[in-house]
Amino acid sequence: MRKAILVDDEMFARRGLVGLIPWEKCGFQIVGEAEDGEEALALIEREMPDLVITDIRMPVLDGLELIQTVQERISKEIKFIIISGYGDFKYAQQAVRYGVHDYLLKPIDENELMETLGRINEMLNERPTWQEGGKLLFQISLFEQLLSGKSDEKLLADASQYLGLPIDKPLRYVALELNNVPSRLSEDEKNEQIGELKEAVIKVVKRHAPDQEPFIYIPSPYGLGFLIPSSDPKPDGVKRLADDLIRGTTGIGECVTSVYIGERTAGLDQVKASYMTAMETMKYKFAQAPKAAILYDDIKGTALQYKELEQTQYTELMERLEEHDSEAITKLVDAMFAAFREQGFALESMRASISRCVHGATRIIQTMQGDVNKLASFNPIMHWDNEPRTLESVKGLLMEFLTECTAYMASLRSKIGKGEIGKIKSYIESHYASNISLKSIAKLFYMNPVYLGQLFKKSYGMYFNEFLLQIRIQEAKSQLRQTDKKIYEIAANVGFGNADYFVCQFEKVEGKTPTEYKNAMIAKT
């Protein structure tokens, strides 16, 4: 039904028009009356009618002045019908210049007015659908100008008219974010999903405010925003709305919805502040419980933590990764993400901590001559923050990556071990006098110490330490037979830093001390 307003300084003339015409049958509803141009202007700005029927001669502001003012101040195309008495031909000429649709003489002929109303209704129905295409772009432009802080009178008037927003009432900006949107979705499927979110939001808002249908601003396929009147200075009402938005948007695909609400502002000219504070609350998403709405009122003054993962946590995670200890890795990652939430890590700090773990694992793989780009999980974890995600989803991506890394490292070790074990044996035989250990050699050959120990036992029938001790004792025996070096000198030459320990180990292997062994050799000559 189209909206119409009657303007005439004679009340009986207005009442007569109301009773004369079957307005609804003609497609119109009388939404207001005014007795002068000034009162009519205020009524037009409030109701934004499709049609104004006005007398031409009125006090304060006449009909032509009213039309001219409306055309200057209001961008909506409003149709005008002028009603006048005889002798106003010069006014009729001016009316034509102002684009008035029709000029009717008093007394009004019922059929003539009904025909005019019919033609206007047809014109309105055939109006180019800028309401669907151009109007949407216009609405988006208005909305974005408001969010950028612009607040001139025309913008506020247009926003009130085309976005249905009150100019002088408190407002809040509400943002919704779709987390964990599957990467397999096409752009069309993502747009369908955001469309579902929009419809769900409108339903929820209408339950809270039946007379409200907010303009929904969709800046991306992952979220939307809208402005809502907030008469109550306390946040209780908007908290209930936020909780209902969470419940009402559950089940949209595989996504999880987050809700962020900005501060309450005094009017339409200050909505930038509410928008900016809603964006500020997004930074706290990982520091809050999942599926919880975040109000700026609740986080205002709460500082996020700008710090990185503890060095001990990082070192232990890398060691467990090399050891292929999946259970320990899971516990460490759980603890890491619990710290992110409980300690209120800033997004930048969380990003740096995750990046450090990913790059640490990457370096290990590279030193083992592996190619991290072969891992299917590498790209998702490297770009985890390109799209909105919940904390649990990010943790899942990191666990997928680390799990794939352990399997890949095991495969690389197996290949390295089969080809390198002979080289390792030769290295030990030529460096037995140095301070070497299973751990130092494993590091040198990019292998896990536990795995190297097992591989050595499997290949040579003895453990690494037994093999090293055997080589050292054999060399010590050779020097005892062939030189006059003192025991402590021989101990140092074969890799023992402590002569007493050398004597103890020699006796354990040979059943006699180095001195007894040397004396026995002398006795044979």
C-alpha positions as semicolon CSV with decimal commas, in nm:
position;residue;x (nm);y (nm);z (nm)
1;M;0,000;0,000;0,000
2;R;0,136;0,343;-0,101
3;K;0,150;0,622;0,159
4;A;-0,025;0,954;0,098
5;I;-0,049;1,284;0,291
6;L;-0,320;1,554;0,263
7;V;-0,225;1,921;0,310
8;D;-0,490;2,193;0,331
9;D;-0,549;2,479;0,575
10;E;-0,922;2,396;0,578
11;M;-0,998;2,099;0,800
12;F;-1,336;2,031;0,633
13;A;-1,167;2,019;0,292
14;R;-0,927;1,754;0,422
15;R;-1,205;1,555;0,587
16;G;-1,408;1,577;0,267
17;L;-1,121;1,432;0,061
18;V;-1,073;1,147;0,308
19;G;-1,440;1,048;0,278
20;L;-1,474;1,116;-0,094
21;I;-1,222;0,865;-0,228
22;P;-1,187;0,487;-0,164
23;W;-0,816;0,533;-0,099
24;E;-0,721;0,171;-0,040
25;K;-0,899;0,064;-0,356
26;C;-0,682;0,317;-0,541
27;G;-0,370;0,171;-0,379
28;F;-0,308;0,441;-0,117
29;Q;-0,331;0,485;0,258
30;I;-0,366;0,829;0,420
31;V;-0,089;0,834;0,681
32;G;-0,124;1,197;0,791
33;E;-0,277;1,541;0,745
34;A;-0,131;1,892;0,780
35;E;-0,289;2,238;0,786
36;D;0,010;2,437;0,658
37;G;0,331;2,388;0,462
38;E;0,562;2,390;0,763
39;E;0,363;2,121;0,942
40;A;0,346;1,926;0,616
41;L;0,724;1,938;0,573
42;A;0,780;1,785;0,916
43;L;0,518;1,518;0,841
44;I;0,678;1,436;0,505
45;E;1,024;1,401;0,660
46;R;0,882;1,166;0,921
47;E;0,657;0,950;0,703
48;M;0,839;0,966;0,367
49;P;0,515;0,926;0,166
50;D;0,484;0,831;-0,199
51;L;0,222;1,100;-0,270
52;V;0,138;1,446;-0,131
53;I;-0,191;1,616;-0,221
54;T;-0,165;1,982;-0,126
55;D;-0,356;2,306;-0,159
56;I;-0,151;2,574;-0,332
57;R;-0,236;2,867;-0,105
58;M;-0,156;2,814;0,263
59;P;-0,012;3,019;0,550
60;V;0,356;3,000;0,660
61;L;0,471;2,790;0,361
62;D;0,255;2,768;0,048
63;G;0,218;2,461;-0,173
64;L;0,486;2,557;-0,426
65;E;0,737;2,648;-0,154
66;L;0,662;2,317;0,013
67;I;0,731;2,124;-0,310
68;Q;1,051;2,317;-0,376
69;T;1,178;2,256;-0,019
70;V;1,098;1,885;-0,032
71;Q;1,283;1,845;-0,363
72;E;1,588;2,022;-0,219
73;R;1,599;1,835;0,113
74;I;1,468;1,487;0,035
75;S;1,617;1,262;-0,230
76;K;1,320;1,025;-0,249
77;E;1,098;1,077;-0,552
78;I;0,765;1,196;-0,410
79;K;0,466;1,258;-0,638
80;F;0,263;1,580;-0,590
81;I;-0,093;1,670;-0,681
82;I;-0,187;2,036;-0,639
83;I;-0,544;2,139;-0,560
84;S;-0,642;2,501;-0,624
85;G;-0,930;2,739;-0,677
86;Y;-0,999;2,944;-0,992
87;G;-0,767;3,229;-1,079
88;D;-0,443;3,048;-0,991
89;F;-0,321;2,989;-1,348
90;K;0,022;3,145;-1,280
91;Y;0,066;2,897;-0,996
92;A;-0,025;2,614;-1,229
93;Q;0,252;2,722;-1,465
94;Q;0,505;2,719;-1,180
95;A;0,378;2,380;-1,066
96;V;0,454;2,235;-1,409
97;R;0,811;2,365;-1,383
98;Y;0,848;2,189;-1,045
99;G;0,740;1,859;-1,197
100;V;0,403;1,839;-1,020
101;H;0,215;1,536;-1,150
102;D;-0,132;1,693;-1,172
103;Y;-0,315;2,017;-1,104
104;L;-0,680;1,978;-1,000
105;L;-0,933;2,255;-0,956
106;K;-1,180;2,286;-0,672
107;P;-1,437;2,151;-0,624
108;I;-1,272;1,814;-0,666
109;D;-1,429;1,572;-0,912
110;E;-1,424;1,223;-0,756
111;N;-1,369;1,036;-1,085
112;E;-1,098;1,276;-1,202
113;L;-0,904;1,234;-0,877
114;M;-0,944;0,854;-0,884
115;E;-0,813;0,843;-1,242
116;T;-0,516;1,056;-1,138
117;L;-0,447;0,829;-0,839
118;G;-0,464;0,526;-1,068
119;R;-0,210;0,672;-1,308
120;I;0,026;0,767;-1,025
121;N;0,000;0,421;-0,870
122;E;0,089;0,262;-1,206
123;M;0,385;0,496;-1,240
124;L;0,506;0,405;-0,892
125;N;0,473;0,035;-0,969
126;E;0,666;0,075;-1,293
127;R;0,938;0,289;-1,133
128;P;1,283;0,154;-1,226
129;T;1,387;-0,100;-0,969
130;W;1,665;0,108;-0,822
131;Q;1,503;-0,012;-0,501
132;E;1,645;-0,354;-0,582
133;G;1,970;-0,264;-0,754
134;G;2,050;0,105;-0,739
135;K;1,870;0,148;-0,412
136;L;2,077;-0,122;-0,247
137;L;2,396;0,046;-0,366
138;F;2,262;0,377;-0,240
139;Q;2,176;0,223;0,098
140;I;2,521;0,066;0,124
141;S;2,678;0,403;0,043
142;L;2,470;0,574;0,311
143;F;2,557;0,309;0,567
144;E;2,928;0,321;0,492
145;Q;2,929;0,701;0,512
146;L;2,770;0,681;0,856
147;L;3,029;0,428;0,970
148;S;3,308;0,652;0,840
149;G;3,190;0,935;1,065
150;K;3,008;1,161;0,818
151;S;2,703;1,329;0,969
152;D;2,576;1,618;0,757
153;E;2,203;1,692;0,767
154;K;2,123;1,551;0,423
155;L;2,306;1,226;0,496
156;L;2,122;1,183;0,825
157;A;1,788;1,258;0,656
158;D;1,859;1,011;0,376
159;A;1,976;0,748;0,623
160;S;1,659;0,794;0,824
161;Q;1,447;0,762;0,511
162;Y;1,622;0,479;0,329
163;L;1,769;0,282;0,618
164;G;1,480;0,328;0,859
165;L;1,707;0,463;1,133
166;P;1,605;0,721;1,395
167;I;1,818;1,035;1,390
168;D;1,803;1,135;1,757
169;K;1,773;0,803;1,939
170;P;2,055;0,595;2,092
171;L;2,193;0,319;1,869
172;R;2,434;0,028;1,884
173;Y;2,625;-0,141;1,604
174;V;2,593;-0,519;1,603
175;A;2,835;-0,734;1,401
176;L;2,800;-1,105;1,327
177;E;3,084;-1,321;1,200
178;L;3,065;-1,665;1,038
179;N;3,357;-1,875;1,158
180;N;3,497;-2,195;1,006
181;V;3,340;-2,153;0,661
182;P;3,452;-2,465;0,468
183;S;3,716;-2,380;0,209
184;R;3,550;-2,616;-0,040
185;L;3,249;-2,382;-0,078
186;S;3,218;-2,184;-0,401
187;E;3,157;-1,808;-0,392
188;D;2,789;-1,869;-0,477
189;E;2,758;-2,114;-0,187
190;K;2,923;-1,866;0,048
191;N;2,680;-1,596;-0,066
192;E;2,387;-1,833;-0,006
193;Q;2,519;-1,896;0,343
194;I;2,550;-1,527;0,427
195;G;2,197;-1,485;0,289
196;E;2,075;-1,747;0,537
197;L;2,250;-1,558;0,814
198;K;2,080;-1,235;0,708
199;E;1,732;-1,391;0,713
200;A;1,798;-1,551;1,052
201;V;1,913;-1,216;1,194
202;I;1,603;-1,033;1,069
203;K;1,377;-1,295;1,231
204;V;1,555;-1,261;1,565
205;V;1,549;-0,880;1,559
206;K;1,177;-0,880;1,473
207;R;1,106;-1,098;1,778
208;H;1,273;-0,836;1,997
209;A;1,139;-0,531;1,811
210;P;0,839;-0,617;1,587
211;D;0,840;-0,269;1,431
212;Q;1,208;-0,293;1,333
213;E;1,352;-0,437;1,014
214;P;1,716;-0,333;1,017
215;F;1,917;-0,264;0,706
216;I;2,171;-0,548;0,693
217;Y;2,518;-0,443;0,584
218;I;2,720;-0,730;0,430
219;P;3,087;-0,630;0,386
220;S;3,208;-0,985;0,311
221;P;3,087;-1,347;0,274
222;Y;3,195;-1,402;0,633
223;G;2,992;-1,146;0,823
224;L;2,734;-0,872;0,843
225;G;2,637;-0,579;1,060
226;F;2,341;-0,360;1,145
227;L;2,237;-0,072;1,367
228;I;1,966;-0,118;1,625
229;P;1,796;0,135;1,856
230;S;1,910;0,097;2,217
231;S;1,682;0,295;2,448
232;D;1,797;0,117;2,766
233;P;2,132;0,257;2,888
234;K;2,198;-0,078;3,057
235;P;2,324;-0,355;2,827
236;D;2,079;-0,619;2,957
237;G;1,841;-0,594;2,663
238;V;2,110;-0,604;2,399
239;K;2,271;-0,901;2,579
240;R;1,945;-1,092;2,544
241;L;1,936;-0,999;2,176
242;A;2,296;-1,118;2,136
243;D;2,222;-1,451;2,302
244;D;1,918;-1,497;2,078
245;L;2,128;-1,413;1,773
246;I;2,373;-1,688;1,870
247;R;2,088;-1,939;1,913
248;G;1,896;-1,819;1,608
249;T;2,193;-1,853;1,375
250;T;2,309;-2,193;1,494
251;G;2,303;-2,457;1,223
252;I;2,400;-2,241;0,927
253;G;2,612;-2,490;0,736
254;E;2,909;-2,605;0,941
255;C;2,975;-2,256;1,076
256;V;2,990;-2,109;1,424
257;T;2,853;-1,756;1,468
258;S;3,022;-1,488;1,678
259;V;2,842;-1,168;1,784
260;Y;3,014;-0,839;1,867
261;I;2,829;-0,533;1,997
262;G;2,965;-0,179;2,011
263;E;2,905;0,093;2,265
264;R;2,576;0,281;2,289
265;T;2,582;0,614;2,106
266;A;2,352;0,913;2,147
267;G;2,229;0,930;1,789
268;L;2,277;0,856;1,422
269;D;2,552;1,115;1,385
270;Q;2,775;0,921;1,628
271;V;2,741;0,563;1,503
272;K;3,105;0,552;1,393
273;A;3,201;0,519;1,760
274;S;2,972;0,218;1,804
275;Y;3,104;0,060;1,485
276;M;3,468;0,110;1,586
277;T;3,411;-0,034;1,933
278;A;3,232;-0,335;1,783
279;M;3,540;-0,392;1,567
280;E;3,753;-0,355;1,881
281;T;3,561;-0,636;2,052
282;M;3,656;-0,871;1,766
283;K;4,012;-0,862;1,895
284;Y;3,890;-1,040;2,209
285;K;3,727;-1,335;2,031
286;F;4,001;-1,583;2,129
287;A;4,001;-1,463;2,490
288;Q;3,631;-1,544;2,540
289;A;3,435;-1,865;2,573
290;P;3,325;-2,015;2,239
291;K;2,978;-1,924;2,112
292;A;2,964;-1,623;2,347
293;A;2,858;-1,276;2,239
294;I;3,108;-1,002;2,324
295;L;2,989;-0,657;2,431
296;Y;3,221;-0,361;2,434
297;D;3,075;-0,271;2,774
298;D;3,221;-0,595;2,913
299;I;3,572;-0,574;2,766
300;K;3,624;-0,199;2,793
301;G;3,945;-0,135;2,985
302;T;4,056;-0,500;2,969
303;A;4,407;-0,529;2,829
304;L;4,507;-0,808;2,594
305;Q;4,843;-0,978;2,650
306;Y;5,117;-0,910;2,399
307;K;5,363;-1,190;2,462
308;E;5,488;-1,507;2,298
309;L;5,494;-1,874;2,379
310;E;5,732;-1,965;2,664
311;Q;6,071;-2,084;2,538
312;T;6,044;-2,403;2,745
313;Q;5,708;-2,486;2,585
314;Y;5,845;-2,429;2,238
315;T;6,161;-2,635;2,300
316;E;5,965;-2,924;2,447
317;L;5,718;-2,921;2,158
318;M;5,999;-2,941;1,903
319;E;6,165;-3,228;2,095
320;R;5,840;-3,425;2,121
321;L;5,786;-3,361;1,751
322;E;6,123;-3,514;1,666
323;E;6,048;-3,807;1,897
324;H;5,716;-3,872;1,724
325;D;5,539;-3,851;2,063
326;S;5,181;-3,780;1,952
327;E;5,031;-3,795;2,301
328;A;5,279;-3,542;2,439
329;I;5,229;-3,315;2,137
330;T;4,852;-3,314;2,193
331;K;4,895;-3,221;2,561
332;L;5,139;-2,941;2,478
333;V;4,912;-2,794;2,210
334;D;4,610;-2,816;2,444
335;A;4,807;-2,628;2,709
336;M;4,920;-2,368;2,456
337;F;4,567;-2,289;2,339
338;A;4,432;-2,289;2,693
339;A;4,692;-2,021;2,769
340;F;4,582;-1,821;2,465
341;R;4,228;-1,804;2,603
342;E;4,289;-1,787;2,979
343;Q;4,569;-1,532;2,959
344;G;4,395;-1,323;2,693
345;F;4,657;-1,338;2,421
346;A;4,626;-1,064;2,158
347;L;4,571;-1,190;1,803
348;E;4,918;-1,072;1,702
349;S;5,079;-1,266;1,987
350;M;4,882;-1,578;1,912
351;R;4,975;-1,549;1,545
352;A;5,346;-1,512;1,635
353;S;5,337;-1,815;1,868
354;I;5,173;-2,039;1,609
355;S;5,407;-1,913;1,338
356;R;5,707;-1,995;1,557
357;C;5,590;-2,354;1,599
358;V;5,522;-2,394;1,227
359;H;5,859;-2,252;1,128
360;G;6,035;-2,467;1,388
361;A;5,881;-2,782;1,243
362;T;5,960;-2,658;0,892
363;R;6,329;-2,611;0,979
364;I;6,353;-2,966;1,114
365;I;6,201;-3,105;0,795
366;Q;6,432;-2,895;0,578
367;T;6,743;-3,015;0,765
368;M;6,626;-3,369;0,694
369;Q;6,618;-3,281;0,323
370;G;6,239;-3,286;0,324
371;D;5,996;-3,052;0,148
372;V;5,729;-2,906;0,377
373;N;5,520;-2,804;0,074
374;K;5,438;-3,172;0,026
375;L;5,228;-3,158;0,342
376;A;4,858;-3,097;0,273
377;S;4,821;-2,926;0,611
378;F;5,101;-2,671;0,556
379;N;4,911;-2,413;0,352
380;P;4,600;-2,406;0,578
381;I;4,803;-2,346;0,895
382;M;5,019;-2,084;0,722
383;H;4,706;-1,887;0,626
384;W;4,478;-1,974;0,918
385;D;4,389;-1,610;0,984
386;N;4,283;-1,526;0,628
387;E;3,926;-1,619;0,720
388;P;3,737;-1,605;1,051
389;R;3,793;-1,910;1,273
390;T;3,720;-2,018;1,626
391;L;4,009;-2,092;1,861
392;E;3,921;-2,462;1,852
393;S;3,936;-2,461;1,473
394;V;4,281;-2,299;1,472
395;K;4,401;-2,558;1,723
396;G;4,269;-2,831;1,495
397;L;4,467;-2,692;1,201
398;L;4,788;-2,683;1,405
399;M;4,734;-3,039;1,531
400;E;4,673;-3,162;1,174
401;F;4,999;-2,999;1,067
402;L;5,206;-3,135;1,357
403;T;5,057;-3,484;1,317
404;E;5,142;-3,485;0,948
405;C;5,490;-3,353;1,032
406;T;5,562;-3,643;1,270
407;A;5,461;-3,900;1,010
408;Y;5,664;-3,725;0,741
409;M;5,968;-3,698;0,969
410;A;5,945;-4,069;1,050
411;S;5,943;-4,145;0,678
412;L;6,244;-3,919;0,620
413;R;6,433;-4,077;0,911
414;S;6,372;-4,423;0,774
415;K;6,518;-4,324;0,439
416;I;6,809;-4,143;0,601
417;G;6,878;-4,430;0,844
418;K;6,905;-4,695;0,577
419;G;7,159;-4,494;0,380
420;E;7,339;-4,320;0,664
421;I;7,399;-4,588;0,928
422;G;7,726;-4,693;0,763
423;K;7,842;-4,331;0,756
424;I;7,752;-4,294;1,122
425;K;7,958;-4,603;1,212
426;S;8,257;-4,465;1,020
427;Y;8,215;-4,129;1,190
428;I;8,224;-4,292;1,534
429;E;8,535;-4,493;1,442
430;S;8,719;-4,177;1,336
431;H;8,591;-3,947;1,613
432;Y;8,584;-4,181;1,915
433;A;8,844;-3,958;2,091
434;S;8,606;-3,659;2,079
435;N;8,330;-3,586;2,325
436;I;8,058;-3,758;2,121
437;S;7,725;-3,903;2,232
438;L;7,418;-4,060;2,080
439;K;7,238;-3,725;2,105
440;S;7,518;-3,522;1,942
441;I;7,555;-3,767;1,652
442;A;7,177;-3,783;1,605
443;K;7,172;-3,405;1,578
444;L;7,465;-3,408;1,336
445;F;7,287;-3,656;1,108
446;Y;6,941;-3,499;1,156
447;M;6,797;-3,803;1,330
448;N;6,595;-3,864;1,641
449;P;6,824;-4,000;1,920
450;V;6,579;-4,274;2,019
451;Y;6,536;-4,383;1,659
452;L;6,915;-4,380;1,598
453;G;6,973;-4,595;1,905
454;Q;6,718;-4,850;1,786
455;L;6,858;-4,847;1,432
456;F;7,215;-4,894;1,560
457;K;7,116;-5,194;1,773
458;K;6,927;-5,347;1,481
459;S;7,220;-5,295;1,240
460;Y;7,517;-5,398;1,461
461;G;7,370;-5,610;1,736
462;M;7,477;-5,377;2,015
463;Y;7,378;-5,043;2,158
464;F;7,559;-4,723;2,062
465;N;7,732;-4,682;2,399
466;E;7,858;-5,041;2,388
467;F;7,997;-4,989;2,039
468;L;8,169;-4,662;2,135
469;L;8,317;-4,814;2,449
470;Q;8,444;-5,113;2,256
471;I;8,626;-4,890;2,005
472;R;8,779;-4,676;2,281
473;I;8,902;-4,976;2,479
474;Q;9,053;-5,137;2,167
475;E;9,244;-4,818;2,091
476;A;9,355;-4,788;2,454
477;K;9,489;-5,145;2,443
478;S;9,680;-5,060;2,127
479;Q;9,840;-4,757;2,291
480;L;9,921;-4,956;2,605
481;R;10,103;-5,211;2,392
482;Q;10,281;-4,972;2,159
483;T;10,367;-4,664;2,369
484;D;10,504;-4,559;2,706
485;K;10,226;-4,303;2,760
486;K;10,086;-4,268;3,107
487;I;9,738;-4,398;3,187
488;Y;9,579;-4,052;3,212
489;E;9,730;-3,958;2,872
490;I;9,585;-4,268;2,708
491;A;9,249;-4,202;2,875
492;A;9,240;-3,853;2,723
493;N;9,354;-3,984;2,383
494;V;9,062;-4,227;2,355
495;G;8,789;-3,990;2,471
496;F;8,775;-4,024;2,850
497;G;8,791;-3,700;3,040
498;N;8,843;-3,877;3,371
499;A;9,128;-4,129;3,415
500;D;8,961;-4,311;3,707
501;Y;8,646;-4,362;3,503
502;F;8,860;-4,492;3,216
503;V;9,028;-4,745;3,448
504;C;8,687;-4,857;3,577
505;Q;8,545;-4,906;3,225
506;F;8,862;-5,081;3,103
507;E;8,850;-5,327;3,390
508;K;8,479;-5,391;3,325
509;V;8,550;-5,487;2,962
510;E;8,888;-5,661;2,994
511;G;8,870;-5,803;3,346
512;K;9,190;-5,623;3,448
513;T;9,312;-5,266;3,491
514;P;9,513;-5,088;3,218
515;T;9,829;-5,123;3,430
516;E;9,770;-5,496;3,477
517;Y;9,708;-5,532;3,104
518;K;10,032;-5,348;3,019
519;N;10,236;-5,550;3,272
520;A;10,096;-5,870;3,125
521;M;10,207;-5,759;2,778
522;I;10,559;-5,680;2,911
523;A;10,582;-6,018;3,083
524;K;10,520;-6,196;2,754
525;T;10,823;-6,033;2,590
